[in-house]
Amino acid sequence: MAATALTPIDVPADYATAGVTLTFTAADAVNGNSFIATGREILLAQNTDASSATVTVTSHADAAGRTGDITADTIPASGFRLYQQFPKSGWADPATGKVVVTASAATVKFAVLRVKP
């Protein structure tokens, strides 16, 4: 089954007069989650459980054939993790253009921030 989509939230522009709502989406612990990559996305993860949980982000070979998954990165109980800005090369699946992220439990929640170009 296909991974559950995460909808990126656009970071407000310079001189914005209001903020935007930061909405987290529960992880799909069975099918995983994904978001369309433009190269301007930053991943946030929140663990809402009283036990630790893990997050994995799957890489894809870049032009030099390199990969480097983020594998089972532990988020402590009630903790947050901020991940890098994901460039398309090395992270987006060449067939779908999506970055795939999985969590060990549905108590992990994700938010994807898209920064302006």
Backbone as a printed PyTorch tensor [residue, N CA C, xyz], in Angstrom:
tensor([[[ 0.8430, -1.1790,  0.0000],
         [ 0.0000,  0.0000,  0.0000],
         [ 0.8880,  1.2420,  0.0000]],

        [[ 0.3770,  2.3120, -0.5560],
         [ 1.1490,  3.5560, -0.6710],
         [ 1.3050,  4.2420,  0.6800]],

        [[ 2.4100,  4.9520,  0.8120],
         [ 2.6680,  5.7210,  2.0300],
         [ 1.6460,  6.8490,  2.1430]],

        [[ 1.2940,  7.2010,  3.3600],
         [ 0.3520,  8.2870,  3.6210],
         [ 1.0580,  9.6270,  3.4110]],

        [[ 0.4030, 10.4950,  2.6470],
         [ 1.0130, 11.7800,  2.2880],
         [ 1.0570, 12.7430,  3.4630]],

        [[ 2.1550, 13.4620,  3.5400],
         [ 2.2990, 14.5850,  4.4630],
         [ 2.2700, 15.8560,  3.6180]],

        [[ 1.4580, 16.8120,  4.0010],
         [ 1.3360, 18.0570,  3.2540],
         [ 2.2630, 19.1110,  3.8530]],

        [[ 3.2290, 19.5900,  3.0710],
         [ 4.1320, 20.6110,  3.6020],
         [ 3.4000, 21.9130,  3.9490]],

        [[ 3.9110, 22.5780,  4.9540],
         [ 3.3810, 23.8690,  5.4080],
         [ 4.3690, 24.9330,  4.9570]],

        [[ 3.8910, 25.9060,  4.1970],
         [ 4.7710, 26.9730,  3.7300],
         [ 5.1530, 27.8810,  4.8840]],

        [[ 6.4500, 28.1000,  5.0440],
         [ 6.9520, 29.0280,  6.0580],
         [ 6.5490, 30.4370,  5.6200]],

        [[ 6.0670, 31.2650,  6.5370],
         [ 5.6490, 32.6210,  6.1530],
         [ 6.7730, 33.4000,  5.4750]],

        [[ 6.3670, 34.2570,  4.5630],
         [ 7.3170, 35.0940,  3.8340],
         [ 7.8950, 36.1700,  4.7440]],

        [[ 8.9680, 36.7810,  4.2880],
         [ 9.5320, 37.9170,  5.0180],
         [ 8.4560, 38.9760,  5.2140]],

        [[ 8.4630, 39.5940,  6.3480],
         [ 7.5450, 40.6820,  6.6930],
         [ 6.0820, 40.2330,  6.7680]],

        [[ 5.8480, 38.9410,  6.9760],
         [ 4.4690, 38.4590,  7.1440],
         [ 3.8710, 39.1050,  8.3830]],

        [[ 2.6070, 39.4100,  8.3310],
         [ 1.9470, 40.0630,  9.4620],
         [ 1.2050, 39.0710, 10.3440]],

        [[ 1.2920, 37.7820, 10.0120],
         [ 0.6560, 36.7460, 10.8380],
         [ 1.4090, 35.4420, 10.6600]],

        [[ 1.3150, 34.6020, 11.6510],
         [ 1.9280, 33.2850, 11.5680],
         [ 1.0030, 32.3020, 10.8720]],

        [[ 1.4760, 31.0870, 10.7040],
         [ 0.6600, 30.0120, 10.1460],
         [ 0.5240, 28.9170, 11.1880]],

        [[-0.5390, 28.1760, 11.0930],
         [-0.7740, 27.0790, 12.0210],
         [ 0.1710, 25.9300, 11.7030]],

        [[ 0.8630, 25.4400, 12.7100],
         [ 1.7480, 24.2950, 12.5620],
         [ 0.9420, 23.0500, 12.9130]],

        [[ 0.6020, 22.2800, 11.8920],
         [-0.2270, 21.0960, 12.0710],
         [ 0.6300, 19.8450, 11.9390]],

        [[ 0.5560, 18.9830, 12.9360],
         [ 1.2560, 17.7150, 12.8960],
         [ 0.2880, 16.6200, 12.4560]],

        [[ 0.8080, 15.6410, 11.7110],
         [ 0.0270, 14.5110, 11.2260],
         [ 0.5710, 13.2370, 11.8560]],

        [[-0.3200, 12.3830, 12.3490],
         [ 0.1090, 11.1240, 12.9640],
         [ 0.8170, 10.2470, 11.9410]],

        [[ 1.8820,  9.6190, 12.3770],
         [ 2.6280,  8.7010, 11.5160],
         [ 1.7600,  7.5050, 11.1570]],

        [[ 1.9160,  7.0270,  9.9470],
         [ 1.2970,  5.7830,  9.5170],
         [ 2.3460,  4.7060,  9.7710]],

        [[ 2.2480,  4.0470, 10.9230],
         [ 3.2700,  3.0820, 11.3390],
         [ 3.2610,  1.8110, 10.4890]],

        [[ 2.2060,  1.6080,  9.6900],
         [ 2.1220,  0.4250,  8.8370],
         [ 2.6640,  0.7080,  7.4380]],

        [[ 2.1970,  1.7870,  6.8100],
         [ 2.5410,  2.0840,  5.4160],
         [ 3.6150,  3.1500,  5.2550]],

        [[ 3.9640,  3.8430,  6.3330],
         [ 4.9220,  4.9340,  6.2490],
         [ 4.2580,  6.2100,  5.7530]],

        [[ 5.0480,  7.2590,  5.6420],
         [ 4.5720,  8.5550,  5.1740],
         [ 5.5250,  9.0610,  4.1070]],

        [[ 5.0600, 10.0380,  3.3350],
         [ 5.9210, 10.6260,  2.3150],
         [ 5.4940, 12.0550,  2.0370]],

        [[ 6.4140, 12.8150,  1.4490],
         [ 6.0790, 14.1580,  0.9930],
         [ 6.8120, 14.4240, -0.3110]],

        [[ 6.1990, 15.2410, -1.1510],
         [ 6.8080, 15.5920, -2.4250],
         [ 7.9860, 16.5230, -2.1530]],

        [[ 9.1130, 16.1880, -2.7540],
         [10.3440, 16.9330, -2.5100],
         [10.5570, 18.0210, -3.5530]],

        [[10.8180, 19.2160, -3.0710],
         [11.2580, 20.3060, -3.9380],
         [12.7120, 20.6610, -3.6020]],

        [[13.2070, 20.0890, -2.4960],
         [14.5430, 20.4180, -2.0070],
         [14.5100, 21.4950, -0.9380]],

        [[13.2930, 21.9430, -0.5670],
         [13.1650, 23.0240,  0.4150],
         [12.4040, 22.5750,  1.6580]],

        [[12.3170, 21.2750,  1.8990],
         [11.5290, 20.7610,  3.0150],
         [12.3940, 20.4080,  4.2150]],

        [[11.8550, 20.7150,  5.3790],
         [12.4660, 20.3760,  6.6630],
         [11.4520, 19.5330,  7.4160]],

        [[11.8940, 18.4420,  8.0080],
         [11.0080, 17.5270,  8.7240],
         [11.1060, 17.7440, 10.2330]],

        [[ 9.9490, 17.8320, 10.8650],
         [ 9.8500, 17.8720, 12.3280],
         [ 9.1220, 16.6100, 12.7720]],

        [[ 9.5570, 16.0310, 13.8770],
         [ 8.8710, 14.8610, 14.4260],
         [ 8.6440, 15.0820, 15.9200]],

        [[ 7.4780, 14.6870, 16.3680],
         [ 7.1030, 14.8040, 17.7790],
         [ 6.6760, 13.4310, 18.2610]],

        [[ 7.2080, 13.0090, 19.3930],
         [ 6.7880, 11.7520, 20.0150],
         [ 5.8320, 12.1050, 21.1490]],

        [[ 4.5860, 11.7130, 21.0140],
         [ 3.5830, 12.0570, 22.0180],
         [ 3.4050, 10.9720, 23.0710]],

        [[ 4.2130,  9.9350, 23.0100],
         [ 4.0710,  8.8110, 23.9330],
         [ 4.9980,  8.9630, 25.1350]],

        [[ 4.7370,  8.1640, 26.1640],
         [ 5.5670,  8.1580, 27.3690],
         [ 6.7920,  7.2460, 27.2100]],

        [[ 6.8890,  6.5660, 26.0580],
         [ 8.0510,  5.7290, 25.7440],
         [ 8.7460,  6.3030, 24.5140]],

        [[ 9.9990,  5.9610, 24.3280],
         [10.7130,  6.4470, 23.1460],
         [10.1570,  5.8010, 21.8790]],

        [[10.4270,  6.4290, 20.7530],
         [10.0120,  5.9240, 19.4440],
         [11.1450,  6.2250, 18.4690]],

        [[11.0660,  5.6630, 17.2620],
         [12.1180,  5.8970, 16.2810],
         [11.5480,  6.4040, 14.9600]],

        [[12.4040,  7.0940, 14.2160],
         [12.0710,  7.6090, 12.8880],
         [13.1800,  7.1900, 11.9370]],

        [[12.7810,  6.7890, 10.7310],
         [13.7200,  6.4420,  9.6670],
         [13.3480,  7.2400,  8.4250]],

        [[14.3390,  7.8380,  7.7810],
         [14.1430,  8.5220,  6.5050],
         [14.9960,  7.7770,  5.4880]],

        [[14.3560,  7.3180,  4.4210],
         [15.0290,  6.4970,  3.4260],
         [15.7010,  7.3630,  2.3670]],

        [[16.9760,  7.1160,  2.1420],
         [17.7090,  7.8470,  1.1090],
         [17.6780,  7.0700, -0.2030]],

        [[18.1090,  7.7480, -1.2640],
         [18.2500,  7.1290, -2.5840],
         [19.6030,  7.5700, -3.1250]],

        [[20.1870,  6.7500, -3.9520],
         [21.5180,  7.0590, -4.4710],
         [21.5340,  8.4100, -5.1860]],

        [[22.5370,  9.2310, -4.8440],
         [22.7140, 10.5130, -5.5360],
         [23.5300, 10.2700, -6.8030]],

        [[23.9410, 11.3320, -7.4730],
         [24.6750, 11.2090, -8.7360],
         [25.9790, 10.4230, -8.5890]],

        [[26.5470, 10.4380, -7.3940],
         [27.7930,  9.7000, -7.1460],
         [27.5360,  8.3030, -6.5810]],

        [[26.2480,  7.9140, -6.4900],
         [25.9110,  6.5830, -5.9910],
         [25.8810,  6.4640, -4.4850]],

        [[25.9680,  7.5890, -3.7730],
         [25.9970,  7.5600, -2.3100],
         [24.5850,  7.5080, -1.7280]],

        [[24.4500,  6.8020, -0.6180],
         [23.2150,  6.7950,  0.1600],
         [23.5720,  7.0500,  1.6200]],

        [[22.5770,  7.3790,  2.4180],
         [22.8380,  7.6270,  3.8330],
         [21.5450,  7.7650,  4.6030]],

        [[20.8340,  6.6540,  4.7410],
         [19.5640,  6.6690,  5.4750],
         [19.7330,  7.2510,  6.8760]],

        [[18.6950,  7.8840,  7.3500],
         [18.5840,  8.2080,  8.7760],
         [17.8400,  7.0080,  9.3380]],

        [[18.5350,  6.1800, 10.1040],
         [17.9940,  4.8840, 10.4930],
         [17.6500,  4.8170, 11.9700]],

        [[16.3830,  4.5560, 12.2540],
         [15.9040,  4.3410, 13.6200],
         [16.4300,  5.3920, 14.5880]],

        [[16.2940,  6.6520, 14.2140],
         [16.7160,  7.7570, 15.0680],
         [15.7360,  7.8570, 16.2440]],

        [[16.2410,  7.7760, 17.4470],
         [15.3930,  7.7310, 18.6340],
         [14.9030,  9.1130, 19.0460]],

        [[13.5950,  9.1790, 19.2940],
         [12.9830, 10.3780, 19.8610],
         [12.5580, 10.0010, 21.2760]],

        [[13.0480, 10.6900, 22.2820],
         [12.6810, 10.3290, 23.6510],
         [11.1950, 10.5720, 23.9280]],

        [[10.7250, 10.0220, 25.0070],
         [ 9.3280, 10.2180, 25.4260],
         [ 9.0090, 11.7080, 25.4450]],

        [[ 7.8960, 12.0660, 24.8530],
         [ 7.4110, 13.4580, 24.7960],
         [ 8.4120, 14.4150, 24.1470]],

        [[ 9.3040, 13.8790, 23.3210],
         [10.3400, 14.7030, 22.7180],
         [10.0580, 15.0990, 21.2800]],

        [[10.9060, 15.9590, 20.7760],
         [10.8470, 16.4420, 19.3970],
         [12.1760, 16.1580, 18.7230]],

        [[12.1620, 16.0530, 17.3880],
         [13.3820, 15.9700, 16.5840],
         [13.1900, 16.8920, 15.3920]],

        [[14.2340, 17.6430, 15.0870],
         [14.2590, 18.5090, 13.9220],
         [15.2720, 17.9250, 12.9570]],

        [[14.8200, 17.6540, 11.7330],
         [15.7070, 17.0780, 10.7310],
         [16.0870, 18.1320,  9.7070]],

        [[17.0590, 17.8120,  8.9320],
         [17.6410, 18.7040,  7.9420],
         [16.6640, 19.1340,  6.8580]],

        [[17.1140, 20.0760,  6.0640],
         [16.4330, 20.3910,  4.8170],
         [16.8620, 19.2890,  3.8520]],

        [[15.8990, 18.6460,  3.2020],
         [16.1930, 17.4860,  2.3600],
         [16.3390, 17.8750,  0.8960]],

        [[17.5660, 17.8590,  0.3590],
         [17.7190, 18.1110, -1.0690],
         [17.1030, 16.9610, -1.8690]],

        [[16.6660, 17.2420, -3.0690],
         [16.0630, 16.1910, -3.8910],
         [17.0720, 15.0880, -4.1790]],

        [[18.2900, 15.4820, -4.5510],
         [19.3180, 14.5050, -4.8640],
         [19.7150, 13.7630, -3.5920]],

        [[19.5730, 12.4570, -3.6250],
         [19.9410, 11.6370, -2.4700],
         [18.7820, 11.3160, -1.5470]],

        [[17.6640, 12.0460, -1.6720],
         [16.5470, 11.7880, -0.7660],
         [15.2390, 11.4730, -1.4850]],

        [[14.9600, 12.1650, -2.5830],
         [13.7060, 11.9160, -3.2920],
         [13.8080, 10.6370, -4.1270]],

        [[12.7770,  9.8250, -4.0580],
         [12.7020,  8.6300, -4.8880],
         [12.6390,  9.0900, -6.3530]],

        [[13.5430,  8.6310, -7.2020],
         [13.5540,  9.0930, -8.5930],
         [12.2450,  8.8100, -9.3410]],

        [[11.5430,  7.7530, -8.9600],
         [10.3010,  7.3840, -9.6530],
         [ 9.1120,  8.2290, -9.2200]],

        [[ 9.0880,  8.6440, -7.9510],
         [ 7.9020,  9.3460, -7.4350],
         [ 8.1600, 10.7980, -7.0710]],

        [[ 9.4260, 11.1540, -6.8540],
         [ 9.7530, 12.5040, -6.4120],
         [ 9.4420, 12.7420, -4.9500]],

        [[ 9.2370, 11.6620, -4.1970],
         [ 8.8550, 11.7850, -2.7840],
         [ 9.9540, 11.3120, -1.8490]],

        [[10.0040, 11.9410, -0.6850],
         [10.8590, 11.4930,  0.4110],
         [ 9.9890, 10.6050,  1.2970]],

        [[10.5110,  9.4400,  1.6580],
         [ 9.7560,  8.4880,  2.4690],
         [10.3030,  8.4760,  3.8900]],

        [[ 9.3740,  8.5740,  4.8510],
         [ 9.7290,  8.5850,  6.2660],
         [ 8.8290,  7.5860,  6.9980]],

        [[ 9.4100,  6.8440,  7.9260],
         [ 8.6240,  5.8830,  8.7040],
         [ 8.8880,  6.1000, 10.1900]],

        [[ 7.9190,  5.6940, 10.9800],
         [ 8.0280,  5.7940, 12.4350],
         [ 7.6600,  4.4530, 13.0430]],

        [[ 8.1810,  4.2110, 14.2340],
         [ 7.9210,  2.9380, 14.9000],
         [ 6.5340,  2.8710, 15.5320]],

        [[ 5.8640,  4.0160, 15.6480],
         [ 4.5450,  4.0360, 16.2860],
         [ 3.7200,  5.2100, 15.7670]],

        [[ 2.4110,  5.0580, 15.8130],
         [ 1.5020,  6.1330, 15.3890],
         [ 1.4900,  7.2970, 16.3730]],

        [[ 2.1440,  7.1240, 17.5140],
         [ 2.2350,  8.2190, 18.4880],
         [ 3.2650,  9.2690, 18.0580]],

        [[ 4.0190,  8.9630, 16.9970],
         [ 4.9130,  9.9610, 16.4080],
         [ 4.0820, 10.8020, 15.4550]],

        [[ 4.2980, 12.1010, 15.4910],
         [ 3.5870, 13.0160, 14.6050],
         [ 4.6150, 13.7980, 13.8030]],

        [[ 4.2770, 14.0410, 12.5360],
         [ 5.1800, 14.7350, 11.6310],
         [ 4.6090, 16.0660, 11.1770]],

        [[ 5.5010, 17.0090, 10.9370],
         [ 5.1720, 18.2510, 10.2450],
         [ 6.3120, 18.5030,  9.2590]],

        [[ 5.9530, 18.9160,  8.0560],
         [ 6.9420, 19.2200,  7.0330],
         [ 6.8400, 20.7130,  6.7360]],

        [[ 7.9330, 21.4090,  6.9180],
         [ 7.9840, 22.8500,  6.6470],
         [ 8.6540, 23.0540,  5.2930]],

        [[ 8.0560, 23.8910,  4.4590],
         [ 8.6660, 24.2120,  3.1680],
         [ 9.1210, 25.6650,  3.2270]],

        [[10.4400, 25.8570,  3.1520],
         [11.0040, 27.1980,  3.1940],
         [10.9210, 27.8230,  1.8000]],

        [[10.9100, 29.1360,  1.7810],
         [10.8110, 29.8100,  0.4900],
         [12.1120, 29.6650, -0.2760]],

        [[12.0330, 29.7800, -1.5970],
         [13.2600, 29.6600, -2.4070],
         [14.2170, 30.8140, -2.1670]]])
